């Protein structure tokens, strides 16, 4: 195969810095390394991925055999979930851990892998005290699916914190937000204040 030079480009996709290593092998453009820095966070590619197939003149679908496996270090939620930025702007926090991204037709699916952490979590709908506040949540396997055509987003979340576990499903489109939490035992003191009021 042909190894392409390593590229370093500032301001790539809104990132402050990106280092990329790619190669051409068997008529395919393969991304071997990606390290992107944004704000104080960093995103790293964990496994090589095919970006383009010259023989078929197409980008392969990010299906089960061609996924983006990324490691997140200190990544703000608005940066890590950039395609949901408008919808999730009230959600603030820092992500550390692993995610897998797949795309099929008009759907993007983000799988949040177990033990990924969300620290300094805040839900802020208006200036003043956050509606929700928690210093550290940990994910079990969770998924976010976004339809590029309709704008609909579905989330299946499984989160843990001290003495507690929350399993929830959410659905968002351009007009509404639907959220359902399964019955669970929650340590409200460990969960953190709601609307500035400690429980």
C-alpha positions in Angstrom: 0.0 0.0 0.0 0.9 3.7 -0.3 1.4 5.5 3.0 0.3 9.1 2.9 2.1 11.8 4.8 0.9 12.7 8.2 -1.1 15.9 8.1 -1.5 18.5 10.8 -4.2 21.2 10.2 -5.5 23.9 12.5 -9.2 24.8 12.4 -10.2 21.5 10.9 -13.9 20.9 11.5 -13.9 23.5 14.3 -11.0 21.7 16.0 -8.0 23.7 17.1 -5.6 21.0 15.9 -5.8 17.7 14.1 -3.1 15.2 13.3 -4.1 12.6 10.6 -2.3 9.6 9.2 -3.9 7.8 6.2 -2.8 5.3 3.5 -4.1 3.8 0.3 -4.3 0.0 0.1 -6.2 -2.2 -2.3 -8.0 0.8 -3.8 -9.1 2.0 -0.4 -8.3 5.2 1.5 -7.8 4.1 5.1 -7.6 6.4 8.1 -5.0 5.0 10.6 -4.6 7.8 13.0 -6.7 10.8 14.0 -5.9 13.0 17.0 -8.1 16.1 17.3 -7.8 18.8 19.9 -10.7 21.1 20.7 -10.8 23.5 23.7 -9.2 21.5 26.5 -10.3 18.1 25.1 -8.9 15.5 22.8 -10.5 12.9 20.5 -8.4 9.9 19.3 -9.2 7.2 16.7 -8.8 3.8 18.3 -9.0 1.6 15.2 -8.3 2.1 11.5 -11.3 2.8 9.3 -12.0 2.9 5.5 -12.9 6.4 4.4 -13.2 5.9 0.6 -13.3 3.0 -1.9 -11.8 4.1 -5.2 -12.8 0.9 -7.0 -16.5 1.5 -6.2 -16.1 5.3 -6.2 -18.0 5.6 -2.9 -17.5 6.1 0.8 -18.4 2.9 2.6 -21.3 3.1 5.0 -20.2 3.2 8.6 -22.1 0.0 9.2 -21.2 -2.9 11.6 -18.0 -3.6 9.6 -16.8 -0.1 9.3 -17.2 1.9 12.5 -15.5 4.9 14.0 -14.0 3.9 17.3 -13.1 7.0 19.3 -11.6 7.7 22.6 -12.6 10.9 24.3 -10.4 12.8 26.8 -12.0 15.8 28.6 -14.4 16.5 25.7 -17.3 18.9 26.4 -20.7 17.5 25.5 -21.4 20.3 23.0 -18.2 19.3 21.1 -18.6 15.5 21.4 -22.2 15.6 20.3 -21.8 18.4 17.8 -24.6 17.2 15.4 -27.1 17.6 18.3 -25.7 20.9 19.5 -28.9 22.9 19.2 -31.0 20.3 21.0 -28.5 19.5 23.7 -27.3 23.0 24.4 -28.8 22.9 28.0 -26.8 19.8 28.7 -23.3 20.6 30.0 -20.6 18.2 31.1 -17.2 16.7 30.3 -17.0 13.2 28.6 -14.1 10.8 29.2 -14.2 7.3 27.7 -15.0 5.4 24.5 -17.7 5.9 21.8 -18.4 4.1 18.6 -20.1 5.9 15.7 -21.9 4.3 12.8 -23.9 5.7 9.9 -26.4 4.0 7.6 -28.3 6.0 5.0 -29.7 9.0 7.0 -29.1 7.6 10.5 -26.1 8.3 12.7 -25.7 6.1 15.8 -23.4 6.9 18.7 -22.8 4.0 21.1 -21.5 5.2 24.5 -19.4 2.4 25.8 -19.5 1.2 29.4 -17.4 3.1 32.0 -17.5 6.3 30.0 -17.8 9.1 32.5 -19.7 12.4 32.4 -18.3 14.8 35.0 -19.4 18.2 36.1 -22.9 17.5 34.7 -25.3 20.4 34.5 -28.7 20.8 32.9 -29.3 24.6 32.4 -32.5 25.9 30.8 -32.2 29.5 32.0 -29.6 31.8 33.7 -29.1 31.1 37.4 -29.0 27.8 39.2 -28.8 24.7 37.0 -32.0 22.6 36.9 -29.9 19.5 37.6 -26.3 19.2 38.9 -24.2 16.1 39.5 -20.4 15.9 39.9 -20.0 12.5 38.2 -22.1 10.0 36.3 -20.9 6.8 34.7 -22.5 5.2 31.6 -23.4 1.6 31.0 -23.8 0.9 27.3 -26.0 3.7 25.9 -27.0 4.8 22.5 -28.0 8.0 20.6 -29.5 7.7 17.2 -30.0 10.8 15.0 -31.9 11.0 11.7 -30.2 13.5 9.4 -33.3 13.8 7.2 -36.1 14.3 9.8 -33.9 15.8 12.6 -35.4 13.2 15.1 -33.1 12.0 17.8 -33.6 9.0 20.0 -31.6 8.2 23.2 -31.4 5.1 25.3 -29.4 6.0 28.4 -28.1 3.8 31.2 -26.3 5.8 33.9 -25.0 5.1 37.4 -23.9 7.3 40.3 -23.5 6.6 44.0 -26.0 4.0 45.2 -28.2 4.7 42.1 -28.9 3.7 38.5 -31.0 5.6 36.0 -32.3 3.9 32.8 -34.1 6.3 30.5 -35.4 6.8 26.9 -35.8 10.1 25.2 -37.1 11.2 21.8 -36.5 14.7 20.4 -37.6 16.3 17.1 -37.9 19.8 15.9 -41.0 20.4 18.0 -40.9 18.4 21.1 -39.0 16.4 23.7 -40.3 13.2 25.3 -38.4 11.7 28.2 -39.3 8.5 30.1 -37.3 7.1 33.1 -37.8 3.5 34.2 -38.7 2.9 37.9 -35.5 2.9 39.9 -34.0 3.5 43.3 -32.2 6.8 43.3 -30.1 8.3 46.1 -31.4 11.9 45.7 -28.7 13.3 48.0 -26.0 11.7 45.8 -27.9 12.9 42.6 -27.3 16.5 43.5 -29.4 19.6 43.8 -32.5 20.2 41.6 -33.1 23.8 40.7 -30.6 24.9 43.3 -32.3 23.0 46.1 -30.2 20.3 47.8 -32.2 17.2 48.5 
